[in-house]
Amino acid sequence: MNSTGMVCNMETGICGEASEAGEGTLQLIDLSPPRRKAKLYYVTDPICSHCWALEPVLRKFKWQYEQYIDVHIVMGGLLESWDGFADASNGISKPADVAGHWKEVGEHSRMPIDGSLWLNDPIRSSYPPSRVFKTIQQTDERLARLYLRRAREAVFAFNRNIGEESMLEELVRQIGLDGAAVVEQSGTSSAMNLLEEDFALARSLGVRGFPTIVMVNEEHKGVKIVGARPLESYVAGLAQVLSGETLQAKALPSLPALLDQEQLLFSRELEVMYDLEHHEIEAFVQDNLPAGSYALKEMLGELYVERI
């Protein structure tokens, strides 16, 4: 008998040729331990101005370290209604008070914020856009994140009231879904239950404000990072959670690839992603994007690039 390539099957006890057992002649194997990953909970709200300020850093962190994290976005419930609402630390007790606070956040972060809607068309609750997010998230996490980005662009930069059904329907249509159907579904008790589950999760994580990021490892040990922080804070937190893992940042995306994914990016987002100075943005865009594929515009004194 030709014994070349013979093997005994551990499960059946039957001996035969290796090829018959599904084993090839030469196999490459990797005996290195599987990469550890952390669960990342991002507790936020569609109208959280400091969450908008965090966008440039969080995008770069997720892009470079996505191989080490499983991201789960949690709605925190910033504003149920104005009845009895007060944010003493920021001097906010009525809608008009928010305008000045948002202006300060925008000036400090350089993520464009208009905020004048709080004077003439105030948002009554952040729950409606949050319920829409949860409704979409149930079936498509990627589209839910895209919707959240579009909602933030609308309310902060373009001064649109994302508490109104018509605006929410428009945002949902922008991501390719049936706006009327999704918004109608978001008004059901089941959608509210999903939102309440997020609130309970946020409480269990010890969250008291937004943005808060909690990273947890397989041993249920973790770190909590409160507020919009520099990139180094999130990298250090991840390194602490995955102690013993040598973190290696992924290469940055090309600008065409990033813009294809995001569709619209503000100057500050490009500066953070590519380590650029403000005055370098226009030339960087012109050098890296084909003519006719984009529009370079200005919003509240800040440049932004939009795919066309």
N, C-alpha and C positions, 0 to 999 in steps of 0.2 A: 504493500500500500504506500502510495506517495504521502509522506507525512508533512510535506511542505504546506504551510498555511492551514494546518488543522487546529481546531480549538474546541474545548469543552464548554458548553453553555452553562453558566452558573445557575441559571433559573430552572432549566429543563433537565440538566444532567446529560444531555445528548451531545455527542461529539460529531463534528463534521468540518467541512471546509470553512475557513474564516469568512469568505465571501458570502456563503449561504447564511451566516449568522449576522450579516449586515456589517461586517468589519472589513475595512479596506486594507490594502497592503501596507500603506504608510499613512500615519495619522499625526497631525500636529496637535499637541495638547498644551494647555496652559494650567500649571499647577499653582500659580500665584493665588493668594486668597482673594475672594471677591471684594470689590471696593465697597467700603462702608458708606452709607448714606444717612443724612439727617432729614427729619421731617421739619419743614419750615412753614410755620403758621404766620401769615401776614394779616394782622387784624387792622381793618381800615374802614372807610366810609366814603361814598361817592363825593361828598361835599367837604371832606377833610382837606384843608388848605396845606397843612404840613405834609400830607401824603402826596399831594401834587408836587410839592417841593422836593420830595424824596425820589420822584420818578427817574431822574438821570442816574443817580447812584444805584438804585435798585435794579434798573435795567442792566447796567454793566456788571453788577454782582451776579445776577441770575445768568447772564450770558457766559461769563467766565467760569462759573462754578456750578453750572446746572448738573454736571455729572455727579455732584456730591449731595444734591438736595432734591427733595420732592416738595414742591410748593403747593400750599393749600391756602387760598384766599378766604378770609373769614370776615363777614360783615359785622360791624360793631354796634351800629345803631346810634349815631351821633345826635340826631334830632328827630324825636318822635313828633313833637309839635312845640309851638311856642308857649303853650299854656304851662306856666310854672317853670319854664326853662331859664337857667341862669348859668353863665360861665364867668364867675367872679374874677378868676385869675387873668382873664383877657378883657374884663370890663364889658361883657356882652349880656344883655338882658332883653333885647328886642332886635328885630331884623336889621334895622339901620346901623346898629353897633357893629355888625359883621363887616361892613364895607371898609372901615378903617383898618380893622385887623387883617383882612385879606390883602389890602394894599401894602401893609408892612411886610407880610410874608412874601408877596411877589417881589418887592424891591430887594429884600434880603436874599432871596433864593435865585432871583432872575428867571424864574419860571413865570411867564406872563399871567397876571391875574387882573381882570377888570374890576369886578365886584360891585359895579353900580346897580346891578339888578336888585341888590338888597335894599336899595332906596326906592325903587319904583315897581319892581315885580318880584318880591321876596319869595324864596322857597319856603313852603310851609312845613315840609317834613322830608327827611332823607330816606324814609322807609319805602316810598314807591320805587325810586331807582334801585334801592337795595333788593327789593323783592323781584324786580325784573332780572337783576344779576343772578339771584338764586334760581329763578326759573330756567334761565339759559344754562347755568352751571350744571343743572341736573342731567342734561343730555350732552353738553359739549363744553368742556373746560376752556378750550382755546377760544371759542367764540365768546364765552363769558368774559374772559380777560380782555378781548378786543372791544367788547361792548363797554366795559368799565373805562378803558382808555378813551373811547369816543365820548362817553358821558363827561369825563373830566375835561377834555378839550372843550366841550360845549359850554360847561358851566364856568370854568375859570378863564379861559382865553377869549371865548366868543360870547360870553355873557348871556347864555341861554338858560331858561328855567327848566331844569331837569326833573322838577317835581310835577310837571304838567304831563298829562297822558299823551297829548299830541306830540310833544317833544320826545317822549320816551318811544313812541311808535316810530318816529323818524329815525332815532338812533338805532333801533332794532332793525329797521329796513336797511340801514347803511351797512350792516354786517351780513346781509343776505337772508334774513329771516322775515316771517310774517309779523309785522309790527303790531297790528291790531290783535292778532291771536295771542301773541306772547304777553302783551300788556294785559289783556283780559285774563289770561291764566294767572298772571302775577297778582291779581286782585282776589284770588280765592283763599280760603282758609288753609289749604295745603301749602301754598306759597308762604303764608305768614308763619306756619309751623316750621318751615325750613329756616326762616329768618330767626325765629325764636331759638332754634337749635344752635345757630351760630352765636347768638347772644350768650347762651349757656356755655358753649365751648370757650368763648372769650373770657367769661367769668372764671371758668375752671383753670384757665391759663394765667389768671391773676392780672388781666389787662384792665387798666384804668384810664387809658387815653390812646389816641391814635396819632401817628402810626406806631404800632408795636409789632416787633418781629420776635417770635419765639422759635428757637431751633432745638430739637430734641433728638437724641440718639437712640439706638436700639435698647440701651439699658434704661431708658426713660429719664436720662439726665440731660439737662439742657441749659441754655442761656436765654435771657430775655433782654432785648435791646429796645428801649423806649425813646421815641422821638426820631426825627430825621438826623441821621449821623453820617460821617464820612465813610467812604468805601472800606477803609482800613478797619473800622469797628466791626463790620459784618464779616470780613475775612478772618479777623481775630476770633470772633465768636464761633465761627464754623470750625476753625482750627481747634478751639477748646472743646467743642462738642465731639469732634472726631479725633480726639487725642490719639496720637500714634500714626495717623494717616498723613502722608506727605501730600499736601494740596498743590496741585499744578493748575494754573489758570489756563483756560482755553484761549487760543488766538482770537483776536477781535475780528468781527465780521467786516467785510468790505462795506463801504458806504452804500453802493447800489443794493447789496443784499439786505442791509439793515433797513433802507428806505422801502424796499419791496415789502418787507414785513410790517413796518410801522406806518407807512404812507405819509406821515407828517412828523417832523422832528424840529424842536426848537433849538436855538443856538446853544443854550446851556447844556442840552442833552448831548449835542455833538462835542462840545468842549470836554465834558466829563468822559464820554466814551473814548475819545481819541487823544486825550491830554493836549488839548489845543488852547490857545489864548483867544480871547474874544475877537481881536482884530484879524485873526487868521481864518475865520469861518468862511467868509465869502470866497476867498481864493481856494480853500480846501474843497468846497462844494463844486466850484467850477472845474477844478483839476480832476475830480473823482467821479463826476456824473456826466453822462453824455448830454450834449446840448439837445434841448427839446424834450428831455425826459422828466424835467422837474421845473418847478417855479420857486423862485426865491422871493419871499415876501417879508413884510415887517408887521409886527403886532406889539403895540404898547412899548415901542422903542427897542424891541428885540427881533432879530431876524429869525425866520423859520423857513424850512425847505419842505415842499410838498410834491409828492409824486403826481405826474399828470399823464 
